[in-house]
Amino acid sequence: MNPSPTPAHNKLAVLTVPAFKDNYLWLIHDGAHAAVVDPGDADPILEALAAHGLTLTAILLTHHHADHIGGVPRLLEHADVPVFGPRNDGIDAVTQPLGEGERITVPGIGLDLRVLDVPGHTLGHIAYVRDEPGAAWLFCGDTLFGAGCGRLFEGTPAQMADSLAKLAALPDDTLVYCAHEYTLSNLRFAQQVEPGNRALQMRIVADNQARGTNLPTIPSTIAIEKATNPFLRADEPAIVESLVEVGRLQPGADALAAFTALREWKNVF
């Protein structure tokens, strides 16, 4: 676990709680109360709550995959709390269904969040945004990753491209709390498709150093992702040229075709 320093009461912080092979579960807390984002496993969350003297007050879900919701039943045995989640993603445990444009105040910690529909990985996937100037946060599940994006298990390339554009429009200093430590493998792909990107080269060095000492590469920021994430840069000339060179894109194809080709290449990379 890589916790932030325990804050004074009412000053919010985020605990990084690793789970499974490469998941990150997020505990948002004020030093006394906490909400958990995408608890695929209850055990590490219960351990973190006990270790930091926190009381669970809410559960936030982004989509229906088991590694994001699997711990919910046990957590609800531990604490009778509301479960916020997507309105259209088929999660029975959700008691507070949400969709695009809705706003919530998370019980216990007073955190104001805005909801975005970000289909692609699943059809009903949502993200949560904290719009606090100087402390903007994004909890995006499996839509946007460090230097990558989620696979299209249910949605279309157009849906995912639109969802990523929505996230890319957030303020540059928004911290990106995604749900997996996939960054190094994503960076290897990014280097293949845009080898001349200086910002990407610098990120590769920094993130390899972080993982070398078992530190997370997450959260990144929207600015970092826009500078280095090929899925937010699919229409960059260098990336289009790479796609054409490997025979995955016809010259003159549009931006959506480039994004689609990029996602298909990553699937087999």
VENFENHU-V508217 format. One line per field, one symbol per residue. phi: phi as a letter, one per 20 degrees, with the letter a starting at -180 (. if undefined). psi: psi as a letter, one per 20 degrees, with the letter a starting at -180 (. if undefined). burial: 1 if it has 16 or more other ideal C-beta (glycine too) atoms within 10 Angstrom, else 0. A space follows every 50 residues. Layout:
phi = ???
psi = ???
burial = ???
This chain:
phi = .cffgfefgneebceedfblebeddddebdncdbdddlffcfgfffffgf fdmddfcacdddaefffdcfefgfffffbecfdeaffccmdfffdcfcbg nfccdfgndmeecddcfcfqfcfdgccdceefgnbeccddldeddfmbbf fefcedgfffffffffffefggeffdeedbedfffffffgffebfeffff fffgffffffffdmefedeecgffffeceffecfefgffgfffffemebe gnfeffffffffffffgdf
psi = qmqqqprqpioqrppooqqbgjqpqpoprjigqqqpplnhphghghgggg hjlqppiqppqhriqhjhihigghhhhhpnqqoqrphkjkohipinqqap iqqqopqhikppqqpppmqfgrhjprqppokopilpqpojckgprojarq qmhharhgggggghhghhirqhjpponajqmjgghhhgghhhimhjoghg ghhggghhgghhjkqqipqarhggghhiohijkhjphhgggggghjkipq pjqrhhhggghghhghhj.
burial = 00000100000111111110001111111110111111111101110110 01010111111111101111110011000011111111101001011100 01010101101010111111111111111100000111111111111111 01011010111111011101000111111111101110111011001001 00110010000000011111111111111111110000110111000110 0000001111111011000
